[in-house]
Amino acid sequence: MTYVPVILVILLVCASIFVNGWTDSPNAIATVVVTRVLKPKVAIALGACFNFLGVLTMGSAVAATTATVVDLGAGQEGLITLAAAQLSIVLWAVAAWKFGIPTSESHALIAGLMGAGMSLSGVSAFNWQSVKAVLWGLFISTIIGFVAGYGVTWIIRKICEWIQPNRRKANHFFSVGQIASASLMAFSHGAQDGQKFMGVLYLALVLGKLVPAPSGSNWDIPIWIMILCSVLMAFGTSIGGYRIIKTVGMEMVQLEKYQGFGAELAASGSMIVATVMGIPLSTTNTKGTAMMGAGATAGIKKVNWGVAREMVTAWILTFPACLLLGYIFATVFRFFLG
């Protein structure tokens, strides 16, 4: 097999990882920036470090679930399927970024893979066990994210009212707490999104016969792939992340420090539990809905529901749009290359 198709697919996967950092990773550090606990550059550096730790230490269960959601085919067929999926992610994410709308690259990735897989062998290409895990992740990231964000922040608020602390001391406490919770949020982002994309990159190398195929659920992913994913995500965040931070943390809802702390705890906790269970979760959806829930504890009008509605609409459209794009691109690629 010529290495040209493999190299092209690897470049497209790397572009997807970069775009994830560009449009998705900023959600992990949005609250700590907009509450002015950390400056953007410091937050990005902190996020990059803990993102890498999340990739490195949380195993590969999510990577395996994501990469096996469809039967990609073997050899060139599999590479075409992967290329089509990655191209659909990049185009959709860049279009959304243009309008400052955060999208879920997790759902874009899975939908793109499913659409491209359908081009090869219809719905029989689906691994329904993995699809089921994806659907659970969609539920957790949208419904549980809001409920957990509201619940955790409400508890924090009641505790603070009960002990009646000095406001300045409370702000100092939650400033320090937000550094810890933002680190945990970045860690959970690496554990989730880092795993998804490193799994796809590893799969591209397997299809290109550059590394041996994984044995069952034992995915021994090389350390250099983990490092590459972390670096590309951090670079993407540093280039284009502030527009997304502005939409999520300034236009959708403005949080006080204790609310930012609560939203990060709720979102990161949900994501870490899902990671251990091998359930792919959307960082964008989970963090965004957790922030809505945290903001709503101070009153329903504290959330700009117009902006929230635009975000939710983009999340809803991501799955069918990327599934269709993946199908079209894979069909076109197979027509010209088959």
N, C-alpha and C positions, 0 to 999 in steps of 0.2 A: 504493500500500500504506500502510495506517495504521501509524504509528510505535509504537503501543501494544505489539503483539507483539514488536517489535524491542527495545524498552526492557525488557520483562519478561525476555527471553532474556539481554540484557546483564547485568541484575541477578542472574540465576541464575548466569551465568558468573562474575561478580565474587564471588558467595557461594562458589562452588567454589574460586576462587583463595584466598579468605580461609580456607576450611576446610583447604586444602592447607597453608597456613602454620600453622594451628592443630594439625594432626595429623601432618604429614609433614615440614615444614621442621625441627622440633626434632631430627630424627635427624641432620641435618647438623652440629649444634653439641653433640650430647649428650655426646660423650667429653670435650670441652674443659671442659665444666661439671662433670661428675662426677669428673674428676681434679683439680678445683679449680685449674685453671690460670687460668680466667677466671670472673668472676661472671656469672650469667645475663643481666643487663641489658647488660653489656659484650659478651657473646657474641652476643646478639641483634642489637646494633648492628653488630658486625663481620660477622655473617652477612648482614644486610640490605645492607650495602655491597658485599660480594663476590657476593652473589646477583644484585644489579643488574648488576655487571660481567659476570657469566656470561651473563645475558640479552642484554646489549648487544653482546658481542664474538664470540659463537660461532655467528653466522649463524642460519639458519632451517630447516635440514634436518630436525630433529626435529619442529618445528612443522608442516612440510609432511606428514611421514609420519603424524603423529597425526591431523591434520585431514582427511586423505584416506583413513583406514582403512575408511570406508564411504561409499557414495553417499547423502548426506543428503536428496536431493531439492532442488527449487528453491522459492524464495519461502516461502510459509507452511508448506509441507510440511517444508522444511528447518529452519525455525525451530521447528516442533513437535518434530522429531527432536532438535535441540540442547537444547531446554528439558527434554525427558524425560531425556536423558542427564545433564544437570547436576543435576536434582532427585534422581536416583538416587545420584549421588556424595555430595551433601550429607547425605541421610538415612543412608546407610551409614556415612559417616565420623563423623558425630555419634554414632551408636549405638555405634561402636567406641570412640570417645573416652570415652564414658561409663564404660567399663570399663578405660580406660587402655591399650587395645591399639592399637599403631601399625598403620595400614593403608596400603596402597599406593594413593594417589589417582591415580597414573599408570595402574595396571591398572583402577581403578574408572572412570576417564575413558574408557579405550578400550573396556572391557566395556559401559559405558552407551551409548556411541555405537553399538557393534555391535548391542546389543539393540534400541535405538530404530530403527536402520536396518533390522533384520529385520522390524519392524512394518510398514514401508513396502513392502518388496519381497523379503522372505525373505533367504536366504543369497546371492542374486545381488547384493545391495547391497554385499557385501564386496569391498574391493580387496585381492586375495590377496597382492600384493607387499608391501603395508603390513602385512597380517596376519602374513606370514612374518617381517618385521622385528620385530614385537611378540613373536612366539614366541622369536626369538633373544634378545631383551631379557630375557624371563622366565628363560631358561636362564642367561644371564650373571649376572643379579642374584641368583640363588639359589645356583647351584653355584660359579661363578667367584668370587663375592664371598667365600664361605667359604675356598676354596682360596687365593685371593690374600691374604686377611687372615692366614691361618695362615702362608703362605710368607714374606710380607714381614716379619711380626713375628718369625718364627723366625730369619731372616737377621739382623735387628737384634740379637736376643738373643745370637746366636753371635758377632757382631762385638764386642759389649760384653764378653762373657766372654773373648774373645781379647785385647783390649787392657786388660782389667781396670781400668776407670776407678774413680775414687772415686765412691761412690754419690750423694753430695750433688751433685757436679759433673754426674753423669749426669742426675739429676733436673732440674737447672737447664737443661741442654742440651735435654732433651726437653720441658721446659715452653715454652721458646722455640720449639722445633720444632713443638709442638702448635698454637701460635698460627698458624704458617705453614700447617700441614696442615689445620687447621680452616678457615682462609681459603680454601684450595684446595677443601675439601669444599663450602663454601658456594658457591663459584664454580661448581663442577660441578653443584650442585643447581639454580642459576639457569639454567645452560646446558641442563639436562634439563627439569625441571618448569616453569620459567619459560617455556621455549619451547613446551611442550605447551599450556599454558593461554593464552598470548598468541596461539597459532595458532588456538585455538577462538574466542577473543574476536574476532580479526580475521575469521574465517569468519562469525560472527554479523553483523558489520557489512557484509560482502559480501552475505549473504542479504537483509539489510534495505536493500540498495542505497545504503548510506551511504558506501561506499568502492568503488573499482573492483576487479573480480575479479583475482586474481593471474595472471600469465602463466607457465604451465607450472610449473616448480620454482622460479621466481624470485619469492619472497615478500618484497616490500618492506614490511615491517610498520612502521607509524609509531612514532616514538620514544615518544609519549605512552602507547601501549599497553604498551610495555616498562616504563616508569616506574610505571604503574598496577599492573601485575602484581607488581612488586618491593615496592611500598608495601603492597599488600594482604597479601602473604605475610608480610612483616615484622610487620605489625599483628596478624595471626592468631597468629604465633609468640609475640608478647609477651602475648597474652591467655590462651592456653590451652596453651602448649607444655610447661610444666614437668611436667605429668602424664605425657606421653609420654617426656620425658627421664628421669624417675624409673623408668619401666618398663624402658626399654632399657638405661640406664647404671647402675642401682642394683640392680634386681631380677633382670634376665636375666644380667648379667655385670658384675663390678667389675674395671675395668682399671687397671693401673699406667700411668704416663705414657708409657713406651716402647711399651706395647701400644696405647694410644690413638693414638699417633703412627703406628704400623704400620697400624692399622685404617683411619685416615683416608687414608693414602697409597694403600692398596690400593683402597679404595672410590672415591676421587676419580679415581684413574688409570683404573679401569675405566669410569667414567662419562664421562670426557672422551674416551676412545677411541671409546666408543659414540656420543657426540654428533657427533663428526666423521664417523662412518659413517652418521649419520641413523637410529640405532637407539634407539627409546624405551626408557628404562631406569627401573626403580623405585628411587628414592633409599632408601626404607624397606627394601626387600629387600636391596639392595646393601650399605648401611651396617650393617644388622642382622646379616647373615651374616658380613660382614667382622669385626664385633666378636666374634661367636661364635668365628670362626677365631683371632683374636688372643688371646682369653681361653684357648682350648684349648691354646695353646703352653705354658702353665704347668701343664697337667694337665686332662684331660677333665672332671673334677669341678668345675673352676673356673667352668664354665657351668651356670647353673640351667636344666636341660633341660626342666623342667616349664613354666617361663615361655616358653622358646624354642619349645616345642611349641604353646603357645597362640598365639603370634605367627604361626608357620608355618601353623597351622590357619586363622587369620584371613586370611592371604595367599591360601591356597588357596580359601577361600570367597568372597573378594572378586570374583573373575572371574565365576563363575556367578550370584552374588547380584545384582551390578550389571547383568549382562546381562539377567537376568529382570526386574529393576526397570525398566530402560530400556525393555524391550519392553512391559511392562504400562502404564507411564505414557504412552508414545507411543500405544498402542492406545486408552487412555481419552481422551487429548487429541484424537485424531483423531475419535473417536466424537462428542464434544461440540462440536468446532469444525469438523468436516468437513461 
